Amino acid sequence: MWARIEAWPAWVLGLLGGLVITLLNALGALSVFLWPKPSARVLDSMLGFAAGVMLTASFTSLILPGIAE
C-alpha cells in the first residue's frame, strides 16, 4: 500500500497532508465548542503533556546537537 502512495505526485501528497492537518485542526477547534469548561484536572494534564512535549523538543533539537559539536 505504501509503495502505491509513494508513487503519487508530490503535489497530491502535499494536498492530502494539508487536508488531513486541516481536518484535525477543525476537530480540535470543535472540541472547544462542545466541551467549553474543562475541569482543573484536565487542564493540569494538558499543561503537563505540553510541558513534556516542549522539553523533549528542546532536548532533541537543541541539547543533543550542542553536545555533538
trRosetta pair geometry for C-beta under 8 A, 3 or more apart (Angstrom, degrees):
i j d omega theta_ij theta_ji phi_ij phi_ji
1 4 6.0 -56 -159 32 35 109
1 5 6.7 28 149 -14 67 106
2 5 5.5 -55 -146 40 39 110
2 6 6.0 42 155 -22 71 106
3 6 5.8 -51 -143 36 30 112
3 7 6.7 34 154 -25 60 105
4 7 5.8 -57 -156 28 33 114
4 8 7.8 49 146 -37 59 89
5 8 5.9 -33 -168 -1 44 115
5 13 7.6 100 169 -100 86 104
8 12 4.6 -99 164 81 115 130
8 13 5.5 137 93 -52 115 90
8 16 8.0 31 119 -3 158 141
9 12 4.8 93 63 4 82 103
9 13 7.3 -153 97 -3 44 87
10 13 5.7 -57 -150 39 36 111
10 14 6.2 37 153 -20 69 107
11 14 5.6 -51 -145 38 33 114
11 15 6.2 35 154 -20 65 106
12 15 5.7 -53 -146 38 30 111
12 16 6.2 30 154 -18 64 108
13 16 5.7 -54 -144 39 30 111
13 17 6.2 31 156 -18 64 107
14 17 5.8 -54 -144 38 29 110
14 18 6.2 29 156 -17 64 108
15 18 5.8 -55 -147 38 29 111
15 19 6.3 32 154 -21 63 107
16 19 5.6 -53 -148 34 30 113
16 20 6.5 31 154 -19 64 104
17 20 5.8 -53 -149 34 32 111
17 21 6.4 28 155 -14 65 107
18 21 5.8 -56 -146 40 32 109
18 22 6.1 34 155 -21 66 108
19 22 5.6 -53 -145 36 30 113
19 23 6.4 29 157 -18 64 106
20 23 5.9 -56 -149 37 29 109
20 24 6.4 25 155 -15 64 108
21 24 5.8 -57 -146 40 31 109
21 25 6.2 34 154 -21 65 107
22 25 5.7 -55 -147 36 29 112
22 26 6.4 29 154 -18 64 106
23 26 5.7 -53 -147 37 32 111
23 27 6.4 36 152 -22 64 104
24 27 5.4 -49 -147 34 34 115
24 28 6.6 36 153 -18 64 102
25 28 5.7 -53 -152 35 32 111
25 29 6.5 30 151 -16 65 106
26 29 5.6 -54 -146 39 34 111
26 30 6.2 40 152 -25 66 105
27 30 5.6 -51 -146 32 31 115
27 31 6.8 38 152 -26 61 99
28 31 5.8 -47 -155 24 34 114
28 32 7.5 40 148 -22 59 95
29 32 5.8 -44 -165 20 42 114
29 33 7.4 30 147 -9 66 102
30 33 5.9 -59 -158 39 42 106
30 34 6.2 28 151 -12 74 112
31 34 5.8 -61 -138 45 34 105
31 35 5.7 -20 176 30 72 110
32 35 7.1 -79 -128 61 16 71
32 36 6.9 55 168 -103 58 58
33 36 6.9 5 -145 -70 25 90
35 38 6.4 52 144 -70 107 81
38 42 4.1 -107 177 85 113 134
38 43 5.6 137 104 -51 117 83
38 46 7.8 35 133 -8 162 137
39 42 4.9 99 55 6 76 100
39 43 7.1 -140 98 -2 42 88
40 43 5.6 -55 -147 40 35 112
40 44 6.2 38 153 -21 67 105
41 44 5.7 -52 -147 36 30 112
41 45 6.4 32 153 -19 63 105
42 45 5.7 -54 -149 36 32 112
42 46 6.4 30 154 -18 65 106
43 46 5.8 -54 -146 37 31 110
43 47 6.3 30 156 -16 65 107
44 47 5.8 -56 -145 39 30 109
44 48 6.2 32 155 -20 64 108
45 48 5.7 -55 -147 37 30 112
45 49 6.4 30 155 -19 64 105
46 49 5.7 -52 -147 36 32 111
46 50 6.3 31 154 -18 65 106
47 50 5.7 -53 -145 38 32 111
47 51 6.3 34 154 -21 65 105
48 51 5.7 -53 -146 35 30 112
48 52 6.5 31 154 -18 63 105
49 52 5.7 -56 -152 36 32 112
49 53 6.5 33 152 -20 65 104
50 53 5.6 -51 -148 35 34 113
50 54 6.4 30 154 -16 66 106
51 54 5.8 -56 -147 39 32 109
51 55 6.3 32 155 -19 66 106
52 55 5.7 -53 -144 37 31 110
52 56 6.3 30 157 -17 64 107
53 56 5.8 -58 -149 39 29 110
53 57 6.2 28 154 -19 65 108
54 57 5.6 -52 -143 37 32 112
54 58 6.3 28 159 -16 65 106
55 58 6.0 -56 -144 39 29 106
55 59 6.2 28 156 -20 64 109
56 59 5.7 -56 -145 37 29 111
56 60 6.1 13 164 -8 66 111
57 60 6.3 -62 -139 43 25 99
57 61 5.9 -12 174 13 65 118
58 61 6.7 -71 -127 53 21 86
58 62 5.1 -28 -170 28 64 125
58 63 6.7 61 138 -17 73 101
59 62 7.2 -50 -91 52 9 82
59 63 4.9 -34 -143 35 50 126
59 64 6.6 63 155 -26 63 95
60 63 7.7 7 -32 46 14 87
60 64 5.8 -3 -143 9 36 132
61 64 7.6 19 -41 41 9 100
61 65 7.1 -5 -179 -1 36 119
62 65 6.8 -74 -153 41 15 100
62 66 6.3 11 158 -17 58 117
63 66 5.7 -63 -150 38 30 113
63 67 6.4 28 156 -19 67 105
64 67 5.8 -53 -146 34 32 110
64 68 6.4 34 155 -23 64 107
65 68 5.5 -53 -145 33 36 115
65 69 6.8 39 157 -27 65 100
66 69 6.2 -51 -155 23 32 110
